[in-house]
Structure formats: structure tokens, C-alpha cells
Amino acid sequence: MKVLIAVISTRTPPYGEMIHTSKATWDSVDVPSVETIFYVGEPASPLEDRVIGVPMPEGYRTMGYKNLLAWQWMLHNLEFDFMARVNASCYVHKARLLAHCQTLTPENYLAGSIYQGDEKRATWLWGGHQFLMSRDVVQAFVDHPEVWNHSEMDDVALSHAATALGVPFVHGDHACAIDPVGEGWRVVSTNGNNFEFTDWMAVQMLDTQHFFRCKIDLRRHEDAIVMRELFKHLTL
């Protein structure tokens, strides 16, 4: 079983720093059969030190094109059974991710945090808790770019494209978000393991999660702080 962690990134501040922080923390842990690629937009550049640039300007409305270009390159150049498509502000526990993928059948699989739709929006997967998909699903997206609605946000567009392609998605329960609250922090997990803390040792109670959302809205410079604290206190 081979797992590819594809991190959608950008070189622009403060997000470019998250590439360096990821490499110095969770991606510094060597886990056989797990590979990480960070992909950014223009300027286009060949793969170097796990970073590839694709010929697409950065922006919310170009993220879908950026995904498809990068995924096409990965399908042509890398071997993997599953792709974890994560955001630059995500801390990944690589060993747990691999162990989870080894329990799955690598075909027609797409997982994330499911948000039930209404009369205005179909059911979709929220990108904040990341996506996990089998190689054939990635191939289907690349083979049928016409189903991707680039006027929608990245996660909504991916979800609707999957529905158009007949790819079902399941609720993944191995992710959590860490947010500031008062003088401390709050954990919201997809498996219901929710709590507040002030001592970072408490994150050791998160013993099944492999995706950790470190994004601090309006204070993005603190994303790296959260990532470094997780690296210090999580069991590898």
C-alpha cells in the first residue's frame, strides 16, 4: 500500500512558510510507503525538494484548475494507491494515515467531513478536514475536467464533481480542528472527541486522528505555532 500526501500550497506569505514548517515537523518523520508532494501555482517549476509548481495563477477561482494540473502530473509520475489531499495548514500523522489506508479497499473511495445539503446546495465534503481518495477517483477527476465547476469553492466543486461522476463519499472520522478559545484551545473532532485545553500535553488524547487542522482564522501566522506544538506533543 502506497500513500501520497498532496498538499495544496502557495509561495505567497504567510502560506509559503507553512511548507517549511510542515517539512520541519510532521513531514520530517520518515514513514515507508508514504510520500509527500507540495504543489503551488505560478511560476511553474519542476519537482524540487518535494515542491512542484504548475502553470496556473494562484486564487480561489483557479484552485480547481491547479488541482487538476497537479494531480495529472502525480498520476503520470508517482505510484500510489491513495491520495490524501490536504491543505497547507494541516498537520498529518503519517503512520496513522498509512495504517488507516491499509484497512481500505483502494477503489472508488472518497472520504471527508460530510455536510448535508439543502434545497440550494447538494451534500458536500468540507475541505477543512481534508480529503482521502483512491487513485482511480483521482484519475476520474483528471479524465473528466468538464464536471468541475470552477465558479464554486474548491471543496464544494470537488464534491459535486464526484456526484456527477457517480463516486460516493463517506464520512471520515479521523480528523480534528484545533481553534483558539479564551486563554486556551478547543478541539473539535469528526469522531466526537471534543474538548478544551490549556496544556498542549492534552493533545495526546487525540490518539486516532491523522489529520489536524491548524488554521487560525484571521491570525494565519499562528498556524505554524500550532503545527510545532503538535509535533512536540503528539506520539509519533
Disulfide bonds with the S-S distance in Angstrom:
none
